[in-house]
Amino acid sequence: MPRQAVLFRLGDEHYAVSIDLVREVNLLQPITRLPATPDFVEGVINLRGRVIPVIDLRRRLGLPADPPGREARIVVVEHHGETLGMIVDGVSEVFTVDPAAVEPPSPYVVSVDTQFITGILKLPERLVVLLDLARILSESEQQELVEFQQEAEGREFHE
């Protein structure tokens, strides 16, 4: 259970991930698309000379597609030792998680597959879905992203 978490939005729902896994939050920037990638993979970005894969978290979680708005951000996280960007609709705050306010995930409470969820945080004004980043990608999907990243790094890549 994370002690502190980064709160972000996907549509009208609020989600959070452990702050320990978040490296930075960036404005949405141009993404280079790669052929033959899973539908939730947007492509890669050049982050200060480093090529990192970017996924559309909405699509990965099975939520309805919606074009990114002006508050959209790329949350850069560590995932199984690799750096990964996740597109979200907006990032609002860092907050402390009270373990007493967390309930186990229920498929009747949220619209996201519960395999991605560690719990539901009850706040006075809303519910927050706590995501388990370790489960966002399977081992084979993680390996596939690493291969796409290496392939993109091998090409001429400009910011």
Phi, psi and omega in degrees: 000123181291144175280320175234149183219157175260125182265132177217168181247145165229107187066227180267358183262151180253138181228164177211151173229155180301134180296337179298335182265346183273125179269319180191167176235128183236156170298152176296135181230169179303137182245132177273118181283147178242141179288156173057041176252159176303154186298336181275353178272117180283325182145217181228156174234160175260107181253097181051048176087000180246130179275123178231142177287150180232131176247153173271106186297328176303308182295321181298324182272359178079023179272160179300141179290146177204130180299145181298138177266188184289342178269359181300145181223162170251115177269117182266122185232164170266129180226108181051044177082358179247153177268136185219139174258141178235126177279127176232163183282340179175150177243130186248322185192168169251134182218162178271133180268124174271110182305331180291341182264009182256132176246155177298153180292146177227132179296345180274347185262325185237160182266011182249145176306126185293349177296337182268359192246137174265336180176175177243121179268125179266112174254159182303323186259350183190170171259143179237127178275121178270115183272146176259098183298332181297338182255358182299323177236140174286169179300318181292322177294320178299314179297320179298318178296320178299318179295318177298319180297314180296321178296317180293323179293332180286339178274166173287124187229123181245147178284000000 
